[in-house]
Amino acid sequence: MDIPVFILAGLLVHFVFLVSIFDIYFSSPLVHGMTPQQTPLPPPAKRLVLFVADGLRADSLYELDSNGMPRAPYLRSILENNGSWGISHTRVPTESRPGHVALIAGFYEDVSAVAKGWKENPVEFDSVFNESKYTWSWGSPDILPMFAKGATGDHVYTFCYAAESEDFGSEDAAKLDIWVFDHVKSFFNSSRSNQTLFSALNEEKVVLFLHLLGIDTNGHAHRPNSREYQENIKQVDEGVQEIVSLIDDFYGNDGKTAFILTSDHGMTDWGSHGAGHPSETLTPLIVWGAGVNYPQKVTSQFFEDNFLKEWNLENLKRLDVNQADIAPLMASLIGVPFPLNSVGTLPLEYLNSSALYKAESMFTNAVQVLEQFKVKMRQKKETTLSFLFTPFKVFKSFAMGACDSVQFCLKFVECSKNALSPR
C-alpha cells in the first residue's frame, strides 16, 4: 500500500524543523580569529581579587535584618564608604556554569554546552583568567577547571576540594567557604618561604579567584530565608574581610589591589534556580580598591523597583550592569586584553581614572566587539552564495553604530591627549 504524498511531505517538514532547531540553537555562536584588544595606558590596579558567592541573591545581601542591621556588616561598610555598588542582571539559564562564563569571559552561554551538563564548553573560549599574567583560584571542581582547560600556557592554577564535599543535603555547607578561606591564607603564608611563588604574586596583571559555594548549597538544602543561608552570608562577609586584610598586609597596603564581590545567580524562595524570576536574575555587585570610584552621594535616583527604599540605600548611587559587563571591567582595572568573545559593555561609572584612560578603554571595548562582528560577517559571506548574501538591517545598524562608537572614542582620545599635552 502506497504511503500518501501528504504524509511523506509532513514527515519531511517535521524533519527539517527538527534539524533546524539543532542547526540554529545548538551551533556555537563563538568565533575565533579576532585580534586581542588592550588599553595601551598603565592600568590603575596591579592585581584583582574576585569573590563569587554562588547563589547569593541581591536582596539577601543588601536588605537589613529584623533588627535593622546589615547581614554583611563589612560589605555594607565597603559600599557605604569605600566602593561602588549595584545589581548585576543575569540571564537565563541561571545556572553556575553559564553565570561564571558571563562573569569571567564576558559572553552568554553557548547553548550547545547543555549537552555536556553545563560542565564544560564544547568550544574553547577566551577569558580574563587566560589573559592574566597569573591566576590562582580556589573552590568547586565543577567551576574552576573549565577556565584552566581553555587557558594558553601554564598560568591558571586551581585548588579544588573533593567533589564529594558538595553535599546538597549538608547541614553545614558553610564549610566549603571556610575551606576556601583557609587555603587562601595558607597559600599566602607559604609564599613567604617560596621565592618563585612570591615573585609571581608580585607580578602585574594577577587575578585571585575565590569561588564560594556554601550559600548556594545551603539555599538548596534549607531555602534562602533559612537561618543556615543567612548565617552563611555572615560567614562569607567575615571571610572576605579577613582575606582583604591579609592581601593588603601582604602587599604593604600599596593601594594597587581591586576587589569585586558578586554572584553567578540568585535563588527562588523554594531553593531553586535556572529560570528567569527576579530572585534568580538579580545578583549583588560591590567593587572597591584600586581604580574604583568611591560611593557617590545622590539626593534622588529612579528605578522601577522599590529596592533602594527597602535596603535603605536611597542616597548612594546604584550602578546596575549586565552580568557580561563585569568581564571588561576586570580587564580594564588590571590592563589585560578584553576577552575575545566578550559582548559586555564597560561600566565606566565604576572606574576612578583619568578621562584619557576611560576613553582608551571605551575605544578598546568598541573595537573588540567590532572585531567579532567583522569575523562573523566574513564567515557568513564565505559560506553563502553571493547573490543570497544580504545583511539584515539590524546588523547594518550595529556595524554603523560600532563604527560610530570607535570614531567617537578615537576623537575623544585625541582630544584628551591634546588637552593633557604640554603647550
Stockholm file with secondary structure:
# STOCKHOLM 1.0

chainA/1-423         MDIPVFILAGLLVHFVFLVSIFDIYFSSPLVHGMTPQQTPLPPPAKRLVLFVADGLRADSLYELDSNGMPRAPYLRSILENNGSWGISHTRVPTESRPGHVALIAGFYEDVSAVAKGWKENPVEFDSVFNESKYTWSWGSPDILPMFAKGATGDHVYTFCYAAESEDFGSEDAAKLDIWVFDHVKSFFNSSRSNQTLFSALNEEKVVLFLHLLGIDTNGHAHRPNSREYQENIKQVDEGVQEIVSLIDDFYGNDGKTAFILTSDHGMTDWGSHGAGHPSETLTPLIVWGAGVNYPQKVTSQFFEDNFLKEWNLENLKRLDVNQADIAPLMASLIGVPFPLNSVGTLPLEYLNSSALYKAESMFTNAVQVLEQFKVKMRQKKETTLSFLFTPFKVFKSFAMGACDSVQFCLKFVECSKNALSPR
#=GR chainA/1-423 SS CCCCHHHHHHHHHHHHHHHHHHHHHSSCCCCCCCCCCCCCSCCSCSEEEEEEETTCCHHHHHSBCTTSCBSSHHHHHHHHHTEEEEEEECCSSCCHHHHHHHHHHCSCCCGGGGGGTTSSCSSCCCCHHHHSSEEEEEECTTTHHHHHHTCSSSCEEEEECCGGGCCTTCSCTHHHHHHHHHHHHHHHHHHTTCHHHHHHHTSSSEEEEEEECHHHHHHHHHCTTSHHHHHHHHHHHHHHHHHHHHHHHHTTTCSCEEEEEECSCCCCTTSCCSSCCHHHHEEEEEEEETTBCCCCBCSCCCCSSSHHHHTTCTTBCBCCEEGGGHHHHHHHHHTCCCCTTCCCCCCGGGBCSCHHHHHHHHHHHHHHHHHHHHHHHHHHHHTSCGGGCCCCHHHHHHHHHHHHHHHHHHHHHHHHHHHHSCC
#=GC SS_cons         CCCCHHHHHHHHHHHHHHHHHHHHHSSCCCCCCCCCCCCCSCCSCSEEEEEEETTCCHHHHHSBCTTSCBSSHHHHHHHHHTEEEEEEECCSSCCHHHHHHHHHHCSCCCGGGGGGTTSSCSSCCCCHHHHSSEEEEEECTTTHHHHHHTCSSSCEEEEECCGGGCCTTCSCTHHHHHHHHHHHHHHHHHHTTCHHHHHHHTSSSEEEEEEECHHHHHHHHHCTTSHHHHHHHHHHHHHHHHHHHHHHHHTTTCSCEEEEEECSCCCCTTSCCSSCCHHHHEEEEEEEETTBCCCCBCSCCCCSSSHHHHTTCTTBCBCCEEGGGHHHHHHHHHTCCCCTTCCCCCCGGGBCSCHHHHHHHHHHHHHHHHHHHHHHHHHHHHTSCGGGCCCCHHHHHHHHHHHHHHHHHHHHHHHHHHHHSCC
//
